[in-house]
């Protein structure tokens, strides 16, 4: 149902307009309109107006990813990144999801990479084309969607202090995606990293 609602909303809009606002590419190919955008380091192609999803690997795009991409296209307002970073709890309505977010995403990230933070930078670059950031002992910035960078941060522990970490977002994200979508998107980054680290 969430997919159908998002499809109907996007179908009521001009593809050239929402592509411009979201940083996606919209063009005519063989008489058809197609939309292209990078999602988690993969090129996603969407046909218009039927909104069928394709990716270069010829694998199906999972329904959760399709919903998230449609929410992104619907929510983008063309605003520039602010450069100001916030944690999940600073996003409006995120406090309701904070415990679940920490259990589902933040703590697993710390548990997987707290003792070996250097592994985070290597795997994030390999899986998501991440850039090294300058926060904490090790941090990486992943371009999840054209206007949504996500920064994963780890602080090394020692004999006195346990390792710690956080996940940071540009403040502009709160005007594009819901707290629930942000949690889902972040888990799509963290779980593949953890799986690769094992």
Residue, then its C-alpha position, 0 to 999 in steps of 0.5 A: x500500500x505504501x508503494x501504491x500511495x507513493x506511486x500515485x503521488x509521483x504520477x501526479x507530478x511533472x517528472x522534469x520538475x521532481x528530477x530537477x529538485x531531487x538531483x535525478x536525471x530525466x531524459x527521453x530514450x527511444x520515445x520513452x521517459x526514463x529517470x535515473x539516480x544513484x542509490x547506495x552506489x548503484x544506478x537505478x533506472x525508473x520508467x515513466x509514467x509506469x514507474x517500473x524499477x531497473x538496476x544495472x545488475x539485472x536484479x529486482x529492486x526490493x520493494x523497501x528500496x522502491x518505496x524509499x526512492x519514491x519517498x525521496x523523489x516526492x520529498x525533495x525540494x531542491x534545497x542545497x545541503x546546509x553542511x550542518x550535521x545532526x544526529x537521529x534524535x535531532x530529526x523531528x518525530x525521530x524521538x519516537x523511533x530513537x530506541x528502535x534506531x539505536x538497537x537496530x542501527x547504531x549499536x550494531x554499527x558500534x559492535x561491528x566496528x568499535x574494535x576495528x574502526x579502520x575496517x569501516x573505512x575500507x568496507x564503506x569505500x568498497x561497498x558504497x564508494x564512501x569518502x573519508x570524513x574528519x569526525x571521530x577516530x574514523x568516519x566515512x560519508x556515504x552518498x545514499x541518494x543525490x541529496x542525502x549524504x550519511x556520515x558514520x562515525x566511530x571513536x576507538x575505546x581503550x581500557x577505561x572507555x568503551x568504543x562509541x559511534x554515531x550516525x550523522x545527517x545533513x539537516x536538510x534530510x528532515x525536509x525530505x524523508x520521514x524519521x522512519x524512512x531515515x532509519x530504514x535507509x541507514x539500516x540499508x547501509x549498516x547491515x551490508x557493512x556488518x555482513x561484509x565485516x564478518 
